[in-house]
Amino acid sequence: MAPTPIGEYAEFRPAWQSFGVWYFGIFIFLAGPQINAETWISPALGQLLASLIAAYVAITRFTRMYRVDADTLEVERTFPSHVKQEVKIGDITLVDLRRGISQRLLGVAHVHVFAKGPEGEVELRLSGVPRPERFKRVLVERGASDQRVYGAFRG
């Protein structure tokens, strides 16, 4: 049986829907002072806070890049400093999908990948991975091992 095609995971950024909670915060800060004039947040402060949250979302999304090929998984962050982590898929020992109820509803997850490295265990964090079960299957079918993890007993 042929492995699942890498497809959308060859090179991708965090999914827009993974910022759903942040969008709700933007809405609250913009609409809250308009709906309830007696709130402690002025409309100007609400707009400022909403703008800061929107800037955080844009910076986070556009400064992270994830890449998968037949042999490696790479995580690259370019802000505030440039950091690139790369592991061989065959060295991956655990692919852990972490998501709350809102992420489940939106079809995304934060994926924590643990791998053997030259100096011990390496952890890669991928935020906002779309269709996380499919992403995990792509890695496992290419040689990543996956231990069962239950509740609070994560790495």
DSSP file (Angstrom, degrees, kcal/mol; ACC not computed):
  #  RESIDUE AA STRUCTURE BP1 BP2  ACC     N-H-->O    O-->H-N    N-H-->O    O-->H-N    TCO  KAPPA ALPHA  PHI   PSI    X-CA   Y-CA   Z-CA
    1    1 A M              0   0    0      0, 0.0     0, 0.0     0, 0.0     0, 0.0   0.000 360.0 360.0 360.0 130.8    0.0    0.0    0.0
    2    2 A A        -     0   0    0      1,-0.1   139,-0.0     3,-0.0     0, 0.0  -0.447 360.0-107.1 -73.0 142.8    1.4    3.4   -1.0
    3    3 A P        -     0   0    0      0, 0.0    -1,-0.1     0, 0.0   135,-0.1  -0.283  45.2 -84.2 -66.9 157.6    1.9    5.9    1.8
    4    4 A T        -     0   0    0    133,-0.2   137,-0.0     1,-0.1   138,-0.0  -0.391  56.1-103.2 -58.2 132.2   -0.5    8.9    2.1
    5    5 A P        -     0   0    0      0, 0.0     3,-0.2     0, 0.0     4,-0.1  -0.284  18.4-132.3 -60.4 144.8    0.8   11.7   -0.3
    6    6 A I    >   +     0   0    0      1,-0.2     3,-2.5     2,-0.1     4,-0.1   0.905  56.9 144.0 -65.2 -41.6    2.5   14.5    1.5
    7    7 A G  G >   +     0   0    0      1,-0.3     3,-1.8     2,-0.2     4,-0.3  -0.099  68.8  15.8  48.1-118.3    0.4   17.0   -0.5
    8    8 A E  G 3  S+     0   0    0      1,-0.3     3,-0.4    -3,-0.2    -1,-0.3   0.619 122.4  64.0 -64.4 -14.1   -0.5   20.1    1.5
    9    9 A Y  G <  S+     0   0    0     -3,-2.5    59,-0.7     1,-0.2     3,-0.3   0.447  71.5  92.1 -92.8   0.1    2.2   19.3    4.1
   10   10 A A  S <  S-     0   0    0     -3,-1.8    58,-1.0     1,-0.3     2,-0.3   0.918 113.8  -9.5 -58.2 -42.3    5.2   19.7    1.8
   11   11 A E  E    S+A   67   0A   0     -3,-0.4     2,-0.3    -4,-0.3    -1,-0.3  -0.853  87.7 148.5-157.1 119.9    5.3   23.3    2.9
   12   12 A F  E     -A   66   0A   0     54,-2.8    54,-3.0    -3,-0.3     3,-0.1  -0.977  31.9-138.7-152.1 162.5    2.7   25.1    5.0
   13   13 A R        -     0   0    0     -2,-0.3    52,-0.1    52,-0.2    49,-0.1  -0.676  52.6 -67.3-112.2 168.5    2.0   27.7    7.6
   14   14 A P        -     0   0    0      0, 0.0   114,-0.2     0, 0.0   115,-0.2  -0.335  63.6-104.7 -55.9 140.8   -0.3   27.6   10.6
   15   15 A A    >   -     0   0    0    113,-2.9     3,-1.3     1,-0.1     4,-0.3  -0.380  18.0-126.5 -70.0 144.4   -3.9   27.5    9.4
   16   16 A W  G >  S+     0   0    0      1,-0.3     3,-1.8     2,-0.2    -1,-0.1   0.887 108.8  59.8 -56.9 -40.3   -6.0   30.7    9.7
   17   17 A Q  G >  S+     0   0    0      1,-0.3     3,-1.4     2,-0.1    -1,-0.3   0.687  87.0  75.3 -67.0 -15.8   -8.7   28.9   11.6
   18   18 A S  G <  S+     0   0    0     -3,-1.3     3,-0.3     1,-0.3    -1,-0.3   0.643  89.6  59.7 -69.5 -11.5   -6.2   28.0   14.4
   19   19 A F  G <>  +     0   0    0     -3,-1.8     4,-2.1    -4,-0.3     3,-0.4   0.107  68.0 122.0 -99.8  21.3   -6.4   31.6   15.5
   20   20 A G  H <> S+     0   0    0     -3,-1.4     4,-1.8     1,-0.3    -1,-0.2   0.851  72.4  50.7 -54.3 -42.1  -10.2   31.3   16.2
   21   21 A V  H  > S+     0   0    0     -3,-0.3     4,-1.9     1,-0.2    -1,-0.3   0.880 109.5  51.7 -65.3 -37.4   -9.9   32.3   19.9
   22   22 A W  H  > S+     0   0    0     -3,-0.4     4,-2.3     2,-0.2    -2,-0.2   0.886 106.6  53.6 -66.0 -38.6   -7.8   35.3   18.9
   23   23 A Y  H  X S+     0   0    0     -4,-2.1     4,-2.4     1,-0.2    -1,-0.2   0.893 106.5  52.8 -61.8 -38.9  -10.5   36.4   16.4
   24   24 A F  H  X S+     0   0    0     -4,-1.8     4,-2.6     1,-0.2    -1,-0.2   0.909 107.9  51.1 -62.5 -41.6  -13.0   36.2   19.2
   25   25 A G  H  X S+     0   0    0     -4,-1.9     4,-2.5     2,-0.2    -2,-0.2   0.905 108.4  51.5 -61.6 -41.9  -10.8   38.4   21.3
   26   26 A I  H  X S+     0   0    0     -4,-2.3     4,-2.1     1,-0.2     5,-0.2   0.935 110.9  48.6 -59.5 -45.9  -10.6   40.9   18.5
   27   27 A F  H  X>S+     0   0    0     -4,-2.4     4,-3.3     1,-0.2     5,-0.5   0.924 110.6  50.5 -60.4 -45.6  -14.3   40.9   18.2
   28   28 A I  H  X5S+     0   0    0     -4,-2.6     4,-2.3     1,-0.2    -1,-0.2   0.919 112.3  46.2 -60.2 -45.3  -14.8   41.4   21.9
   29   29 A F  H  <5S+     0   0    0     -4,-2.5    -1,-0.2     2,-0.2    -2,-0.2   0.830 119.3  40.9 -70.4 -30.7  -12.4   44.4   22.1
   30   30 A L  H  <5S+     0   0    0     -4,-2.1     4,-0.4    -5,-0.2    -2,-0.2   0.915 127.1  30.1 -80.2 -44.6  -14.0   46.0   19.0
   31   31 A A  H  X5S+     0   0    0     -4,-3.3     4,-2.6    -5,-0.2     3,-0.4   0.798 104.7  74.4 -87.2 -29.9  -17.6   45.4   19.7
   32   32 A G  H  X<S+     0   0    0     -4,-2.3     4,-2.8    -5,-0.5     7,-0.2   0.917  98.6  43.4 -52.9 -54.7  -17.6   45.4   23.5
   33   33 A P  H  4 S+     0   0    0      0, 0.0    -1,-0.3     0, 0.0     6,-0.1   0.785 115.4  51.6 -65.1 -24.4  -17.2   49.2   24.1
   34   34 A Q  H  4 S+     0   0    0     -3,-0.4     3,-0.3    -4,-0.4    -2,-0.2   0.870 114.7  41.3 -76.4 -37.0  -19.8   49.8   21.3
   35   35 A I  H  < S+     0   0    0     -4,-2.6     2,-0.6     1,-0.3    -3,-0.2   0.905 126.7  30.8 -76.6 -43.8  -22.4   47.4   22.9
   36   36 A N    ><  -     0   0    0     -4,-2.8     3,-1.5    -5,-0.3    -1,-0.3  -0.887  63.4-175.0-122.0  99.5  -21.8   48.4   26.5
   37   37 A A  T 3  S+     0   0    0     -2,-0.6    -1,-0.1     1,-0.3    -2,-0.1   0.676  81.6  64.2 -67.8 -16.9  -20.8   52.1   26.9
   38   38 A E  T 3  S+     0   0    0      4,-0.0    -1,-0.3     2,-0.0     4,-0.1   0.365  75.9 118.5 -89.9   6.0  -20.3   51.6   30.6
   39   39 A T  S <  S-     0   0    0     -3,-1.5     0, 0.0     2,-0.2     0, 0.0  -0.271  75.6-118.8 -68.9 160.1  -17.4   49.1   30.3
   40   40 A W  S    S+     0   0    0      2,-0.1     2,-0.6     0, 0.0    -1,-0.1   0.592  94.2  82.4 -77.0  -9.9  -14.0   50.0   31.6
   41   41 A I  S    S-     0   0    0      4,-0.0    -2,-0.2     3,-0.0     0, 0.0  -0.850  75.2-142.1 -98.8 123.8  -12.5   49.8   28.1
   42   42 A S     >  -     0   0    0     -2,-0.6     4,-2.7     1,-0.1     5,-0.2  -0.403  26.2-110.1 -75.2 159.4  -12.9   52.9   26.0
   43   43 A P  H  > S+     0   0    0      0, 0.0     4,-2.3     0, 0.0     5,-0.2   0.885 120.2  52.0 -57.4 -37.9  -13.5   52.5   22.3
   44   44 A A  H  > S+     0   0    0      2,-0.2     4,-2.1     1,-0.2     5,-0.1   0.920 110.9  46.1 -66.1 -42.8  -10.0   53.8   21.5
   45   45 A L  H  > S+     0   0    0      2,-0.2     4,-2.8     1,-0.2     5,-0.2   0.898 111.3  53.5 -65.8 -39.4   -8.4   51.3   23.9
   46   46 A G  H  X S+     0   0    0     -4,-2.7     4,-2.5     1,-0.2    -2,-0.2   0.909 109.5  47.9 -59.8 -43.1  -10.5   48.5   22.5
   47   47 A Q  H  X S+     0   0    0     -4,-2.3     4,-2.3     2,-0.2    -1,-0.2   0.895 111.7  50.5 -65.2 -39.9   -9.3   49.3   19.0
   48   48 A L  H  X S+     0   0    0     -4,-2.1     4,-2.3     2,-0.2    -2,-0.2   0.948 112.9  45.1 -62.6 -48.4   -5.7   49.4   20.1
   49   49 A L  H  X S+     0   0    0     -4,-2.8     4,-2.3     1,-0.2    -2,-0.2   0.902 113.0  50.7 -64.3 -40.8   -6.0   46.0   21.8
   50   50 A A  H  X S+     0   0    0     -4,-2.5     4,-2.4    -5,-0.2    -1,-0.2   0.895 110.4  50.5 -62.3 -39.5   -7.8   44.5   18.8
   51   51 A S  H  X S+     0   0    0     -4,-2.3     4,-2.3     2,-0.2    -2,-0.2   0.888 109.5  50.5 -65.9 -39.2   -5.0   45.9   16.5
   52   52 A L  H  X S+     0   0    0     -4,-2.3     4,-2.2     2,-0.2    -2,-0.2   0.904 111.3  48.1 -65.4 -40.9   -2.3   44.4   18.7
   53   53 A I  H  X S+     0   0    0     -4,-2.3     4,-2.4     2,-0.2    -2,-0.2   0.920 111.4  50.1 -65.0 -43.0   -4.0   41.0   18.7
   54   54 A A  H  X S+     0   0    0     -4,-2.4     4,-2.4     1,-0.2    -2,-0.2   0.890 110.0  50.9 -62.8 -39.0   -4.4   41.2   14.9
   55   55 A A  H  X S+     0   0    0     -4,-2.3     4,-2.9     2,-0.2     5,-0.2   0.911 108.8  51.7 -64.2 -41.8   -0.7   42.0   14.6
   56   56 A Y  H  X S+     0   0    0     -4,-2.2     4,-2.8     2,-0.2     5,-0.2   0.928 110.0  49.3 -59.3 -45.5    0.2   39.0   16.8
   57   57 A V  H  X S+     0   0    0     -4,-2.4     4,-2.5     2,-0.2     5,-0.2   0.938 114.0  45.0 -60.0 -48.1   -1.9   36.7   14.6
   58   58 A A  H  X S+     0   0    0     -4,-2.4     4,-2.6     2,-0.2    -2,-0.2   0.925 114.9  47.2 -64.2 -45.2   -0.3   38.0   11.4
   59   59 A I  H  X S+     0   0    0     -4,-2.9     4,-1.1     1,-0.2    -2,-0.2   0.930 113.8  48.1 -63.0 -45.2    3.2   37.9   12.7
   60   60 A T  H  < S+     0   0    0     -4,-2.8     3,-0.4    -5,-0.2     4,-0.3   0.933 115.3  44.3 -62.3 -45.8    2.7   34.4   14.1
   61   61 A R  H >< S+     0   0    0     -4,-2.5     3,-0.8    -5,-0.2    -2,-0.2   0.925 117.7  42.1 -66.3 -44.2    1.2   33.0   10.9
   62   62 A F  H 3< S+     0   0    0     -4,-2.6    -1,-0.2     1,-0.2    -2,-0.2   0.507 110.7  55.0 -88.0  -2.8    3.7   34.6    8.5
   63   63 A T  T 3< S+     0   0    0     -4,-1.1    15,-2.3    -3,-0.4    16,-0.4   0.286  96.6  75.5-109.5  10.9    6.9   34.0   10.5
   64   64 A R  E <   + B   0  77A   0     -3,-0.8     2,-0.4    -4,-0.3    13,-0.2  -0.976  53.7 176.0-122.9 136.7    6.4   30.2   10.8
   65   65 A M  E     - B   0  76A   0     11,-2.5    11,-2.8    -2,-0.4     2,-0.4  -0.999   9.6-164.3-139.7 134.7    6.9   27.6    8.1
   66   66 A Y  E     -AB  12  75A   0    -54,-3.0   -54,-2.8    -2,-0.4     2,-0.4  -0.956   8.5-172.2-119.9 138.6    6.7   23.9    8.3
   67   67 A R  E     -AB  11  74A   0      7,-2.5     7,-2.9    -2,-0.4     2,-0.4  -0.991   7.0-174.6-134.3 140.1    8.1   21.5    5.7
   68   68 A V  E     + B   0  73A   0    -58,-1.0     2,-0.2   -59,-0.7     5,-0.2  -1.000  10.6 164.5-130.7 132.2    7.8   17.7    5.2
   69   69 A D        -     0   0    0      3,-2.3    20,-0.1    -2,-0.4    -2,-0.0  -0.694  58.5 -75.8-128.6-169.4    9.6   15.6    2.6
   70   70 A A  S    S+     0   0    0     -2,-0.2     3,-0.1     1,-0.2    -2,-0.0   0.782 127.1  18.2 -60.8 -27.6   10.2   11.9    2.3
   71   71 A D  S    S+     0   0    0      1,-0.1    18,-3.1    18,-0.1    19,-0.5   0.645 118.1  46.9-118.9 -20.5   12.9   11.9    5.0
   72   72 A T  E     - C   0  88A   0     16,-0.3    -3,-2.3    17,-0.1     2,-0.4  -0.881  49.6-151.8-133.8 157.7   12.7   15.0    7.1
   73   73 A L  E     -BC  68  87A   0     14,-2.5    14,-2.4    -2,-0.3     2,-0.4  -0.996  23.5-168.9-122.0 130.8   10.4   17.3    9.1
   74   74 A E  E     -BC  67  86A   0     -7,-2.9    -7,-2.5    -2,-0.4     2,-0.5  -0.975  12.4-168.4-128.0 135.6   11.5   21.0    9.4
   75   75 A V  E     -BC  66  85A   0     10,-2.9    10,-3.1    -2,-0.4     2,-0.4  -0.990  12.0-174.9-120.7 125.7   10.1   23.8   11.5
   76   76 A E  E     -BC  65  84A   0    -11,-2.8   -11,-2.5    -2,-0.5     2,-0.4  -0.983   8.0-178.7-127.3 127.4   11.3   27.3   10.8
   77   77 A R  E     -BC  64  83A   0      6,-2.9     6,-3.1    -2,-0.4   -13,-0.2  -0.977   5.4-177.0-120.2 136.7   10.5   30.5   12.8
   78   78 A T        +     0   0    0    -15,-2.3     4,-0.2    -2,-0.4   -14,-0.1   0.381  47.6  99.9-116.4   3.7   11.8   33.8   11.6
   79   79 A F  S    S-     0   0    0    -16,-0.4    -1,-0.2     2,-0.2   -16,-0.1  -0.988  93.0  -2.2-144.3 134.3   10.7   36.2   14.4
   80   80 A P  S    S-     0   0    0      0, 0.0     2,-0.3     0, 0.0    -1,-0.1  -0.994 143.8  -3.8 -80.0 -16.3   12.0   37.4   16.8
   81   81 A S  S    S-     0   0    0      2,-0.0     2,-0.6     0, 0.0    -2,-0.2  -0.945  81.9 -98.5-134.0 160.4   15.1   35.5   15.7
   82   82 A H        +     0   0    0     -2,-0.3     2,-0.4    -4,-0.2    -4,-0.2  -0.673  46.4 169.4 -83.2 119.7   15.7   32.9   13.0
   83   83 A V  E     -C   77   0A   0     -6,-3.1    -6,-2.9    -2,-0.6     2,-0.4  -0.998  11.1-175.3-132.1 129.6   15.4   29.4   14.3
   84   84 A K  E     -C   76   0A   0     -2,-0.4     2,-0.4    -8,-0.2    -8,-0.2  -0.988   1.5-174.5-128.5 124.2   15.3   26.3   12.1
   85   85 A Q  E     +C   75   0A   0    -10,-3.1   -10,-2.9    -2,-0.4     2,-0.4  -0.950   5.6 179.3-116.3 137.7   14.8   22.8   13.6
   86   86 A E  E     +C   74   0A   0     -2,-0.4     2,-0.3   -12,-0.2   -12,-0.2  -0.999   3.2 176.8-140.2 135.4   15.0   19.7   11.4
   87   87 A V  E     -C   73   0A   0    -14,-2.4   -14,-2.5    -2,-0.4     2,-0.3  -0.972  34.3-110.7-133.9 151.7   14.7   16.0   12.3
   88   88 A K  E >   -C   72   0A   0     -2,-0.3     3,-1.7    28,-0.2     4,-0.4  -0.639  26.2-131.1 -77.1 137.3   14.7   12.8   10.3
   89   89 A I  G >  S+     0   0    0    -18,-3.1     3,-1.4    -2,-0.3    56,-0.2   0.854 107.1  60.6 -60.2 -34.6   11.3   11.2   10.2
   90   90 A G  G 3  S+     0   0    0    -19,-0.5    -1,-0.3     1,-0.3    55,-0.1   0.692 100.0  56.4 -66.1 -18.1   12.8    7.9   11.2
   91   91 A D  G <  S+     0   0    0     -3,-1.7    25,-2.4    53,-0.1     2,-0.3   0.505  79.6 113.2 -89.8  -5.7   14.1    9.4   14.4
   92   92 A I  E <   +D  115   0B   0     -3,-1.4    53,-2.6    -4,-0.4    23,-0.3  -0.523  37.5 176.0 -72.5 128.7   10.6   10.6   15.5
   93   93 A T  E     +     0   0B   0     21,-2.7    54,-1.0     1,-0.3     2,-0.3   0.646  65.0  19.4-104.8 -21.5    9.4    8.7   18.6
   94   94 A L  E     -D  114   0B   0     20,-1.7    20,-2.6    52,-0.2     2,-0.5  -0.972  49.4-165.4-154.7 134.3    6.1   10.4   19.3
   95   95 A V  E     -D  113   0B   0     -2,-0.3     2,-0.6    52,-0.2    18,-0.2  -0.957  22.4-170.7-118.9 108.3    3.6   12.6   17.4
   96   96 A D  E     -D  112   0B   0     16,-3.0    16,-2.8    -2,-0.5     2,-0.6  -0.891  12.0-153.8-110.6 119.0    1.3   14.2   19.9
   97   97 A L  E     -D  111   0B   0     -2,-0.6     2,-0.5    14,-0.2    14,-0.2  -0.810  14.5-172.9 -91.8 120.9   -1.8   16.1   18.8
   98   98 A R  E     +D  110   0B   0     12,-3.4    12,-2.8    -2,-0.6     2,-0.3  -0.961  18.6 144.4-119.3 121.6   -2.8   18.7   21.4
   99   99 A R        -     0   0    0     -2,-0.5     2,-0.1    10,-0.2    10,-0.1  -0.989  34.8-140.2-157.8 144.2   -6.1   20.6   20.9
  100  100 A G     >  -     0   0    0     -2,-0.3     4,-2.2     1,-0.0     5,-0.2  -0.251  47.5 -85.4 -90.4-174.7   -8.9   22.0   22.9
  101  101 A I  H  > S+     0   0    0      1,-0.2     4,-2.3     2,-0.2     5,-0.2   0.886 127.8  52.0 -64.9 -38.7  -12.6   21.9   22.0
  102  102 A S  H  > S+     0   0    0      1,-0.2     4,-1.7     2,-0.2    -1,-0.2   0.899 110.4  49.0 -65.9 -37.7  -12.4   25.0   19.8
  103  103 A Q  H  >>S+     0   0    0      2,-0.2     5,-2.3     1,-0.2     4,-0.9   0.882 109.4  52.4 -67.9 -37.2   -9.5   23.5   17.9
  104  104 A R  H ><5S+     0   0    0     -4,-2.2     3,-0.7     1,-0.2    -2,-0.2   0.926 109.8  49.0 -61.8 -43.7  -11.4   20.3   17.4
  105  105 A L  H 3<5S+     0   0    0     -4,-2.3    -1,-0.2     1,-0.2    -2,-0.2   0.845 114.1  45.8 -64.3 -33.0  -14.4   22.2   16.1
  106  106 A L  H 3<5S-     0   0    0     -4,-1.7    -1,-0.2    -5,-0.2    -2,-0.2   0.502 112.4-118.7 -90.2  -5.2  -12.1   24.1   13.7
  107  107 A G  T <<5S+     0   0    0     -4,-0.9    24,-2.0    -3,-0.7     2,-0.3   0.812  74.1 108.6  75.9  31.4  -10.2   21.0   12.5
  108  108 A V  E   < - E   0 130B   0     -5,-2.3     2,-0.3    22,-0.2    -1,-0.3  -0.841  40.3-176.7-131.3 169.5   -6.7   22.0   13.7
  109  109 A A  E     - E   0 129B   0     20,-1.1    20,-2.8    -2,-0.3     2,-0.6  -0.985  33.1-111.5-157.7 159.4   -4.3   21.1   16.4
  110  110 A H  E     -D   98   0B   0    -12,-2.8   -12,-3.4    -2,-0.3     2,-0.5  -0.879  38.6-152.3 -90.2 128.8   -0.9   21.9   17.9
  111  111 A V  E     -DE  97 126B   0     15,-3.0    15,-3.0    -2,-0.6     2,-0.6  -0.917   9.4-164.1-110.5 123.6    1.4   19.0   17.1
  112  112 A H  E     -DE  96 125B   0    -16,-2.8   -16,-3.0    -2,-0.5     2,-0.5  -0.932   8.5-165.3-106.1 121.9    4.3   18.2   19.3
  113  113 A V  E     -DE  95 124B   0     11,-3.0    11,-2.9    -2,-0.6     2,-0.4  -0.931   1.5-163.1-111.8 124.9    6.8   16.0   17.7
  114  114 A F  E     +DE  94 123B   0    -20,-2.6   -21,-2.7    -2,-0.5   -20,-1.7  -0.905  17.1 169.7-108.3 134.8    9.5   14.2   19.8
  115  115 A A  E     -DE  92 122B   0      7,-2.5     7,-3.1    -2,-0.4     2,-0.4  -0.956  38.9-101.3-142.2 157.9   12.5   12.8   18.2
  116  116 A K  E     - E   0 121B   0    -25,-2.4   -28,-0.2    -2,-0.3     5,-0.2  -0.669  45.4-178.5 -77.5 131.5   15.9   11.3   19.0
  117  117 A G  E >   - E   0 120B   0      3,-2.0     3,-1.5    -2,-0.4   -30,-0.0  -0.772  43.0 -99.6-125.0 172.7   18.7   13.9   18.5
  118  118 A P  T 3  S+     0   0    0      0, 0.0     3,-0.1     0, 0.0    -2,-0.0   0.774 124.5  38.3 -64.0 -25.3   22.5   13.8   18.9
  119  119 A E  T 3  S-     0   0    0      1,-0.4     2,-0.3     0, 0.0    -3,-0.0   0.015 129.6 -78.3-113.7  27.1   22.2   15.5   22.3
  120  120 A G  E <  S-E  117   0B   0     -3,-1.5    -3,-2.0     2,-0.0    -1,-0.4  -0.768  87.4  -3.6 112.7-160.1   19.1   13.8   23.6
  121  121 A E  E     -E  116   0B   0     -2,-0.3     2,-0.4    -5,-0.2    -5,-0.2  -0.474  58.9-157.0 -75.7 139.6   15.4   14.2   22.9
  122  122 A V  E     -E  115   0B   0     -7,-3.1    -7,-2.5    -2,-0.2     2,-0.5  -0.933   1.3-156.6-114.8 137.6   14.3   17.0   20.6
  123  123 A E  E     -E  114   0B   0     -2,-0.4     2,-0.4    -9,-0.2    -9,-0.2  -0.971   5.4-168.9-117.6 127.1   10.8   18.6   20.6
  124  124 A L  E     -E  113   0B   0    -11,-2.9   -11,-3.0    -2,-0.5     2,-0.5  -0.938   8.4-154.9-110.3 135.0    9.4   20.4   17.6
  125  125 A R  E     -E  112   0B   0     -2,-0.4     2,-0.6   -13,-0.2   -13,-0.2  -0.946   8.5-172.8-114.7 121.9    6.1   22.3   18.1
  126  126 A L  E     -E  111   0B   0    -15,-3.0   -15,-3.0    -2,-0.5     3,-0.4  -0.956  13.3-154.5-113.3 115.8    3.9   22.9   15.1
  127  127 A S  E     +     0   0B   0     -2,-0.6   -17,-0.2   -17,-0.2  -112,-0.1  -0.686  67.9   7.4 -91.6 140.8    1.0   25.3   15.8
  128  128 A G  E    S-     0   0B   0     -2,-0.3  -113,-2.9     1,-0.2    -1,-0.2   0.880  72.8-179.5  65.3  43.7   -2.2   25.3   13.9
  129  129 A V  E     -E  109   0B   0    -20,-2.8   -20,-1.1    -3,-0.4    -1,-0.2  -0.657  23.4-132.6 -78.8 122.3   -1.7   22.2   11.8
  130  130 A P  E    S+E  108   0B   0      0, 0.0     5,-0.2     0, 0.0   -22,-0.2  -0.483  84.2   5.3 -74.8 146.6   -4.8   21.6    9.5
  131  131 A R  S >> S-     0   0    0    -24,-2.0     4,-1.7    -2,-0.1     3,-0.5   0.945  78.3-173.3  46.4  63.8   -6.3   18.1    9.4
  132  132 A P  H 3> S+     0   0    0      0, 0.0     4,-2.6     0, 0.0     5,-0.2   0.796  75.2  58.4 -63.6 -32.0   -3.9   16.9   12.2
  133  133 A E  H 3> S+     0   0    0      1,-0.2     4,-2.2     2,-0.2     5,-0.1   0.913 108.3  47.2 -63.9 -39.7   -4.8   13.2   12.0
  134  134 A R  H <> S+     0   0    0     -3,-0.5     4,-2.3     2,-0.2    -1,-0.2   0.898 110.6  52.4 -66.5 -40.1   -3.8   13.1    8.3
  135  135 A F  H  X S+     0   0    0     -4,-1.7     4,-1.9    -5,-0.2    -2,-0.2   0.924 109.9  48.5 -60.5 -45.0   -0.6   14.9    9.1
  136  136 A K  H  X S+     0   0    0     -4,-2.6     4,-2.7     1,-0.2    -1,-0.2   0.909 110.1  51.9 -61.7 -42.4    0.2   12.3   11.8
  137  137 A R  H  X S+     0   0    0     -4,-2.2     4,-2.6     1,-0.2    -1,-0.2   0.893 105.9  55.0 -62.2 -40.2   -0.6    9.5    9.3
  138  138 A V  H  X S+     0   0    0     -4,-2.3     4,-0.5     1,-0.2    -1,-0.2   0.918 112.8  42.9 -58.3 -44.1    1.8   11.1    6.7
  139  139 A L  H ><>S+     0   0    0     -4,-1.9     5,-2.1     2,-0.2     3,-0.9   0.930 114.7  48.2 -69.3 -45.6    4.6   11.0    9.3
  140  140 A V  H ><5S+     0   0    0     -4,-2.7     3,-1.6     1,-0.3    -2,-0.2   0.890 108.0  54.5 -64.8 -39.5    3.9    7.5   10.6
  141  141 A E  H 3<5S+     0   0    0     -4,-2.6    -1,-0.3     1,-0.3    -2,-0.2   0.671 106.4  54.3 -69.2 -14.8    3.7    6.0    7.2
  142  142 A R  T <<5S-     0   0    0     -3,-0.9    -1,-0.3    -4,-0.5    -2,-0.2   0.270 135.3 -78.1-102.1  10.1    7.1    7.4    6.4
  143  143 A G  T < 5S+     0   0    0     -3,-1.6     2,-0.2     1,-0.3    -3,-0.2   0.404  81.9 138.2 116.9  -2.7    8.8    5.8    9.4
  144  144 A A      < -     0   0    0     -5,-2.1    -1,-0.3    -6,-0.1     2,-0.2  -0.536  44.9-138.6 -71.9 138.0    7.9    7.8   12.5
  145  145 A S        -     0   0    0    -53,-2.6     2,-0.4   -56,-0.2    -1,-0.0  -0.635  13.5-156.0 -92.2 160.6    7.1    5.7   15.5
  146  146 A D        -     0   0    0     -2,-0.2   -52,-0.2   -52,-0.2     2,-0.2  -0.890   2.6-159.0-144.6 107.7    4.2    6.7   17.7
  147  147 A Q        -     0   0    0    -54,-1.0     2,-0.3    -2,-0.4   -52,-0.2  -0.547  32.7-106.6 -80.1 149.3    3.8    5.7   21.3
  148  148 A R        -     0   0    0     -2,-0.2     2,-0.4   -54,-0.1    -1,-0.1  -0.615  37.8-165.2 -74.5 135.6    0.3    5.9   22.9
  149  149 A V        -     0   0    0     -2,-0.3     2,-0.5    -3,-0.0     5,-0.1  -0.986   2.6-163.4-126.3 133.7    0.0    8.9   25.3
  150  150 A Y    >   -     0   0    0     -2,-0.4     3,-2.0     3,-0.2    -2,-0.0  -0.970  44.8 -56.0-123.4 130.2   -2.8    9.3   27.8
  151  151 A G  T 3  S-     0   0    0     -2,-0.5     3,-0.2     1,-0.3    -2,-0.0  -0.089 117.7  -3.2  52.5-127.8   -3.9   12.4   29.6
  152  152 A A  T 3  S+     0   0    0      1,-0.2     2,-0.6     3,-0.0    -1,-0.3   0.449 108.6  93.2 -80.9  -0.6   -1.3   14.2   31.6
  153  153 A F    <   +     0   0    0     -3,-2.0    -3,-0.2     2,-0.1    -1,-0.2  -0.136  57.4 133.3 -89.6  42.0    1.5   11.6   31.0
  154  154 A R              0   0    0     -2,-0.6    -2,-0.0    -3,-0.2    -5,-0.0  -0.457 360.0 360.0 -86.8 163.2    2.8   13.5   28.0
  155  155 A G              0   0    0     -2,-0.1    -1,-0.1   -41,-0.0    -2,-0.1   0.447 360.0 360.0 -66.1 360.0    6.5   14.2   27.3
